[in-house]
Amino acid sequence: MPTSISSFLSPSDVFLDVGEPDKISLLRDLARRAAPSVGLSSDVIVTELMKREQLGSTGMGGGVAIPHARFIGLKKPFGLVARLKPPVDFEAIDNMPVDLVFLLLVPSAAEGDHLNMLAAVSRRMRSREVTQKLRTLQDKDIFYKLLTAEPEKH
């Protein structure tokens, strides 16, 4: 059964027009924002995110990145989304700068759940129609509703 994005992303974890000069500064900023919600230090979060980035960039192309990591002691999955202004170089597979970032932190024990969550975010963020709208919205609540809406079945 597909995982719903709203099960790990809350409206208070949507940030519009975040400005950071580069990928590392951005990951530090996102870790600082996530830390109070997950009970981990921002340093621990950044360290794990950077380990994952060293395996290969989580920039999936089309201006989207999904940095993610697994953590021992994390009780439940956590998501945070940021729209960046200006975009940053994320070493994405298409070499395009990134302006939509979905941070995903998951418990280390969540084997299949981790992949289901990544797949749900990836599917939603792969929709050009969705990402174009996300880039123009000024209201965080509407942004959240669009991002967490269930894709229509055809």
C-alpha positions in Angstrom: 0.0 0.0 0.0 1.4 3.4 -1.0 2.5 5.7 1.8 0.8 9.0 2.2 3.1 12.1 2.4 0.8 13.6 5.0 1.7 10.7 7.4 5.3 12.2 7.8 5.0 15.9 6.7 3.0 18.4 8.8 1.9 21.9 7.6 4.3 23.5 10.1 7.2 21.9 8.3 6.7 23.7 5.0 9.2 26.6 4.4 8.9 29.0 1.5 11.7 31.1 0.0 14.6 29.8 2.1 17.8 31.5 1.1 21.1 29.6 1.5 24.2 30.1 -0.6 25.1 26.4 -1.2 24.2 22.8 -0.6 26.1 22.4 2.7 24.7 25.6 4.2 21.2 24.4 3.1 21.6 21.0 4.7 22.7 22.7 8.0 19.7 25.0 7.9 17.3 22.2 7.2 18.9 20.1 10.0 18.6 23.0 12.4 14.9 23.4 11.5 14.2 19.6 11.9 16.2 19.0 15.1 13.6 20.2 17.7 10.9 18.0 16.0 12.9 14.8 16.0 14.8 15.1 19.2 18.2 14.8 17.5 21.0 17.4 17.4 21.3 19.3 14.1 25.0 18.1 14.0 23.9 14.5 14.0 21.4 15.1 11.3 23.9 17.0 9.1 26.5 14.3 9.5 24.1 11.6 8.4 22.8 13.6 5.5 26.4 14.4 4.3 27.3 10.7 4.5 24.3 9.9 2.2 25.3 12.7 -0.2 28.8 11.3 -0.4 27.2 8.1 -1.9 25.7 10.2 -4.6 23.7 13.4 -4.8 20.0 13.2 -3.8 19.3 15.8 -6.4 16.9 13.9 -8.7 16.7 16.4 -11.5 14.1 18.9 -12.5 15.1 21.3 -9.7 14.2 18.8 -7.0 16.3 17.2 -4.3 15.3 14.6 -1.6 18.1 14.5 1.0 17.4 11.7 3.4 19.0 9.6 6.1 18.2 6.9 8.6 18.7 7.4 12.4 19.0 5.1 15.4 16.7 6.3 18.1 14.3 8.2 15.8 10.8 7.3 16.8 8.9 8.0 13.6 9.5 9.3 10.1 9.8 13.1 9.7 9.6 15.2 6.6 10.3 18.9 5.9 10.0 20.7 2.6 11.6 23.9 1.5 11.3 26.1 -1.6 14.6 27.9 -2.2 15.1 31.4 -3.4 17.6 31.5 -5.1 18.1 27.9 -6.2 21.4 26.2 -5.2 23.8 23.8 -6.9 23.0 20.4 -5.4 25.1 18.3 -7.8 21.9 17.0 -9.3 21.9 14.3 -11.9 20.9 16.8 -14.6 23.3 19.5 -13.3 20.5 21.9 -12.8 20.2 24.0 -9.6 17.6 22.9 -7.1 14.8 25.0 -5.7 12.5 22.3 -4.2 14.0 20.3 -1.4 12.2 17.5 0.6 14.1 16.4 3.7 13.2 12.9 4.9 14.5 11.5 8.2 13.5 7.9 9.0 14.1 5.5 11.9 16.9 3.0 11.1 14.5 0.1 11.8 12.1 1.3 9.1 13.4 -0.9 6.2 10.5 -1.0 3.7 8.9 2.1 5.1 11.9 4.1 4.2 11.7 3.1 0.5 7.9 3.6 0.4 8.3 7.1 1.8 11.0 8.0 -0.7 8.9 6.6 -3.5 5.8 8.6 -2.5 7.8 11.9 -2.4 9.7 11.0 -5.6 6.4 10.3 -7.4 4.8 13.5 -6.3 7.9 15.7 -7.0 8.4 14.1 -10.4 5.1 15.6 -11.6 6.1 18.7 -13.7 2.6 20.0 -13.1 2.9 19.8 -9.3 6.4 21.2 -9.2 5.5 24.2 -11.4 2.6 25.0 -9.1 4.8 24.6 -6.0 7.2 27.1 -7.4 4.5 29.8 -7.7 2.4 29.4 -4.6 2.7 32.0 -1.8 0.4 30.3 0.7 2.1 27.6 2.9 -1.3 25.8 3.5 -2.1 25.6 -0.2 1.5 24.5 -0.9 1.1 21.7 1.7 -2.3 20.6 0.3 -1.0 20.4 -3.2 2.1 18.4 -2.1 0.1 16.0 0.1 -2.8 15.5 -2.2 -3.3 11.9 -3.4 -2.5 11.6 -7.1 -5.5 11.0 -9.2 -6.0 7.5 -10.5 -6.3 7.2 -14.3 
